[in-house]
Amino acid sequence: MMPPPAKNFLTSEQISRLQQALKESEQPHVRERILIILLQNDGKPQHEIAKFLGCSHRTVAYWCMHGEPDNLESLHNKREYEHHRKATPEYIEILLTIVDKTPSELGYEFGRWTAERLATYLTGLARY
């Protein structure tokens, strides 16, 4: 078991920013991560934070180490945003148009689309 963190390691400005982000964030996972950092700042041990928030000790340990109070973006799931950026309305429109066609209509010898074949075809298209 790890010893409790040093109490009050955050500056008052960091606390204010985290509290404001806690109030404004619409994403539950971001609010949980902010709470982890704030509770750690209050001197709560990781096992108590996990029990209080109803999450795993591993989650608490990770965010105690990787959550950056000066960089609120560090508390977001970057993969979610990257994935969201890939599926633009234009991309979805192209995808729906393609799956309505048979591969033979586009010059392919195979008869059905698979996820891999669609991905290969869409990768070959110009940027959407």
C-alpha positions in Angstrom: 0.0 0.0 0.0 1.3 3.4 -0.9 1.7 6.1 1.7 -0.8 9.0 1.5 0.3 11.7 -0.9 1.7 15.0 0.4 -1.3 17.1 1.4 -2.0 20.5 -0.4 0.3 20.0 -3.3 -2.0 22.0 -5.6 -1.8 25.8 -5.7 -5.0 27.8 -5.1 -5.1 28.6 -8.8 -4.9 24.9 -9.7 -7.7 24.1 -7.2 -9.9 26.9 -8.6 -9.4 25.7 -12.2 -10.1 22.1 -11.3 -13.2 23.0 -9.3 -14.5 25.2 -12.2 -13.8 22.3 -14.7 -15.6 19.9 -12.3 -18.7 22.1 -12.4 -18.6 22.7 -16.2 -17.6 19.3 -17.6 -20.3 17.2 -19.1 -18.1 14.1 -19.2 -18.4 11.9 -16.2 -15.0 10.3 -16.6 -13.4 13.8 -16.6 -15.2 14.8 -13.5 -14.1 11.5 -11.8 -10.5 12.3 -12.7 -10.7 15.8 -11.4 -12.2 14.5 -8.1 -9.3 12.0 -7.8 -6.8 14.8 -8.0 -8.7 17.1 -5.6 -9.1 14.2 -3.1 -5.5 13.4 -3.4 -4.7 17.0 -2.7 -6.8 16.7 0.5 -4.5 13.9 1.6 -6.9 11.1 1.0 -5.1 7.7 0.4 -5.8 6.1 -3.0 -7.8 3.2 -1.5 -10.1 5.6 0.2 -10.5 7.6 -3.0 -11.4 4.4 -4.9 -13.9 3.4 -2.3 -15.5 6.8 -2.2 -15.8 7.2 -6.0 -16.7 3.5 -6.6 -13.9 3.0 -9.1 -10.9 0.7 -9.1 -7.7 1.4 -7.2 -5.9 1.0 -10.5 -7.9 3.9 -12.0 -7.1 6.1 -9.0 -3.4 5.2 -9.1 -3.2 5.9 -12.8 -4.8 9.4 -12.6 -2.8 10.3 -9.4 0.3 9.8 -11.5 -0.8 11.0 -15.0 -3.4 13.7 -14.3 -1.8 17.1 -14.8 -3.5 19.8 -12.9 -2.1 22.5 -15.2 -3.2 20.6 -18.3 -6.9 19.8 -18.1 -6.7 18.2 -21.5 -4.7 15.4 -19.9 -7.9 14.3 -18.2 -9.7 13.6 -21.4 -9.7 10.4 -23.5 -7.7 11.4 -26.5 -8.8 8.4 -28.4 -12.4 9.5 -28.2 -11.6 12.8 -29.8 -9.4 11.3 -32.4 -12.1 8.8 -33.3 -14.7 11.5 -33.4 -12.6 13.6 -35.8 -12.2 10.7 -38.2 -16.0 10.1 -38.6 -16.9 13.5 -40.1 -20.4 13.9 -41.7 -18.7 13.7 -45.1 -17.0 10.4 -44.2 -20.2 8.9 -43.0 -22.0 10.0 -46.2 -19.3 8.4 -48.4 -19.4 5.2 -46.3 -23.1 4.9 -46.6 -22.9 5.5 -50.4 -20.3 2.8 -50.8 -22.0 0.1 -48.8 -25.2 0.6 -50.9 -23.1 -0.4 -53.9 -21.8 -3.9 -54.6 -18.0 -4.2 -54.9 -18.4 -5.3 -58.5 -20.0 -1.9 -59.4 -16.7 -0.4 -58.4 -14.6 -2.8 -60.4 -13.8 -5.4 -57.7 -14.0 -9.1 -58.3 -15.3 -10.0 -54.8 -19.0 -10.0 -54.1 -19.3 -8.6 -50.6 -17.9 -5.8 -48.5 -15.9 -6.7 -45.4 -14.8 -4.2 -42.8 -11.2 -4.7 -44.0 -12.2 -4.2 -47.7 -14.2 -1.1 -46.9 -11.3 0.4 -44.9 -8.9 -0.3 -47.8 -11.2 1.3 -50.3 -11.9 4.4 -48.1 -8.2 4.8 -47.4 -7.6 5.0 -51.1 -10.1 7.9 -51.5 -9.1 11.5 -51.3 -9.3 13.1 -47.8 -12.8 13.8 -46.8 
